[in-house]
Amino acid sequence: MIGDRRVLALVPARAGSQGLPGKNMRPLAGKPLVDWTLEAAAASTLIDHVLVSSDDAQVLARVQPPMQALERPAALAGPEASVIDAIAHALQHTGAGWDYVVLLQPTSPLRLTADIDAAIRLCDESGAPAVLTVSPTLKPDRFHGTLGADGHLVLDPGREGEGVVLNGAVYVGRPDRLLADRTFLTDGTRALVMPPERGQDIDTLYDFVVAEALMPHARAFAATGMPAVRR
């Protein structure tokens, strides 16, 4: 709870994954991937209730009270399933009265509880409809570009402001706006900047290997972040 505002955290953990099958239960640094998110959510001082939405019996079995397991219906278990529909299902199951919904994907195991709480505070204090976490790009825009059909290189001349990328680690939103807009990225959405290593997202085996290598270093540099961004 933040003030008198109630906070629901949802951990969406479908069984299916096209990029890395079975990734939510894949061992990372000694424990299943999903456990890193469950532990970070459980340690939050602002989250009132944690709900794990999954069609995977192994994932649901990892959920311990006071957290709650919610079995997903088949309609929400396929690759085309919308995360907003999963949120609507969770809200229907838990009832009304939530001021914020926090979406915590298991594929961001390096995020800290401090990142979760900072995103919730930013949403509450700013009055924004939603907050998304981002990470700075590791190289300036002038190093980024595109390849044409014939292989020619076009470099980005650069844009005003710091280049960032959505990292998927924490999403915070107000339920009424989420259900109306069906997206976290709406007019007035704010960004919380996280160090790149804590925003590592896992979708492929490559991502998994990088996250495993980063794990001890991300924890060691928790206070400051790792020196990684080139200016």
N, C-alpha and C positions, 0 to 999 in steps of 0.2 A: 504494500500500500504506500502511496505517496500522498501525504496529507490525508484527505479523506477519499482519495480516488483509488479505485480497485483495479488491480492489474492481473490479467490472465495471460500466461505464457503457453504457447502451443508449439510442440515439437512435432513437425510433420515427417514421418519416416516410412514412406512407401517401400514395399518389398522389392519392386521392380526397379532396375537401373540399367539403362542401355550402355552407359559409358563404363561402369565398373559394377558388374552384377554382385549383389550381396554386400555392397559397401558398408551399409549401416552396422552390420555385425562383424565386419572385417577387423581383426585386431590391429590397433594402432598404439604403439608404445606400451604394450602390455594389457590393453583392455579394448573391448569393442568400440568402434568409432562413436556410436551413439552415446556411450557412457560419458564422454567428455562434455557433451552438451547437457546431459541430465545433471551432471555435477555442477556445472557452471550456473545452471538455472536454479538448482536447489540452494546455492550459496547466496543468491540475490536477497538483499534486504528490502526490495521494493515489490517483488512478485508475490502475489497472494496465493496463486494456485498454478500448478503446472499440469498440463494435459498432453499426453503423448498419443498422437493419432497415427495408427498404422494398421496394415493388413498382414503384417509379419508377426507370427506367434512368438518368434524368438525375441523380437524387439519388445513386444508387449510384456514379455516375461521379465524384462530388465527393470520394469517400472515398479518402484517400491513406494508405499504410502509415506507421506501424504500426497505424493504425485498420483495421478489417475491415468489409467490406460483406457483408450477409446478405440475399439475396433472399427476400422473403416468399412463402409459398404463397398461392394464391388464397383459401383459407379464412380467412386472416388479413388480407386486403386490403380487405374491404368495410367499410361504415360501422358495421356491427354487431359488428365484430371487437373482442375484449376485449384490453386492454393487458396483462392478466395472462397471457393465452394467448401474446401476443407475447414476454413475458418468459420463459415456459416454453419456447418455441421457441428463444430465444436461449441459455438455459441448457443445453438439450439439445445445441445446436450446439457450444457452447464447452466443455462438460464440467463436472464437479463441482469443488468446491474454492473457490467464491467465498463470502466472508463477507458481502459487501454487494452489492446491485444498486442502481445509481443511474439513475433514469429522467430523461432530459433531452429534453423536447419541443422541437422546432424553433420552436414558436410562442411561445417566451419568449426573444427575441433580446437583451433588455436585461440579463438576469442576468449577473453577473460570475463569473469563476472562483472568486473569494473566497467567493461565496454557495454554490457547489457544495461547496467544501472545508469550509466552516463547517457545512453540513448533515451531511456525513459525520462530522465530528468530534463533533457533538452526538449522533448516533446511537450512535457508538462509546463515548463517555464516559458517556452516560446509561444505556446498556444497554437503550434503548427498542427495540421491534420495528421501528419505522419513524419517519421524520421527514418532515414535509411543510413546505414553505415557505408562509408567509402574508404578507399585507400589511395594515397598518391601514386601516380604512375612512377615506375622505377627510373625511367629516363624521360627527359623533357620532350615536349611535343615535336620538336624539330628532328628527333630521332625516329619518329613514327611516320608511316606512310602507307601507300597502297601499291599493289602490283597491277598493272594493266593486263589486258587479255594477251598481249604479245610479250609480256614479261618486263615491260619498262617500269621503272621505279618513279613514283611521285611521292616526295616527302611532304609532310604536313608543315606549312610555314609557321605554325604556332598560333595559339589563341590567347586572349587575355585571361588572366587568372591561372590558378594552379590546376594542372591536369589531374583528374581523379578517375577512379573506376569503381562502380558498384561492386562490393565484395560479397554481399549476401549473408553477412554474419549476423546482423540484427535488423529486424524490421519492427517498428513500433507504429501503431495506428489507433485511431478512435473508431470503435466498431461501427457507428452510424455512417461515418464517411467511407469506411472500407466497403461496406455492403452497398452503399449508394454508387460510389465511383468504381468499385471492383478493381481497385489498384491502390498500392501504397504511394505510387508516384503520381501525385496530383498537384493542383495549384496550391502553392504554399508549403510543399514538402521540404523539410530541412535535412541537411547532411551532417553526420558526425564522422569526423576523420579518425581512422584507426591506423596504426603502423601496418605496413604491407604484410609483414610476416603473420600478424594476428588475423588478417583478412584472407588468408589462404583458403580457397574453396576447393573441395574435392569432387571431381566429376569423372576423372580418368585415373588410370594406374599411375601415370606421370604425376598428377596432382597429389596422389596418395604418398608416393615416394618422397616428393618434396616436403609435404606436411610432416612426415615422420622425421625427416632430417632436421626440419626447423623446430620441432617440438621443444627440445631442451634449451635451445637458444632463445626462442620466443619467451619462455618462462624466465630465463636468466635476465633478459632485457625488459621485463614487464614494466618497470618503472619509467623507462625512457624510450623504449622501442629500439630496434637494431638500426645502426647506420646503414641505410640501403638506398635512399633516394638521391639521384644525381641532379644537381641544379645546373 
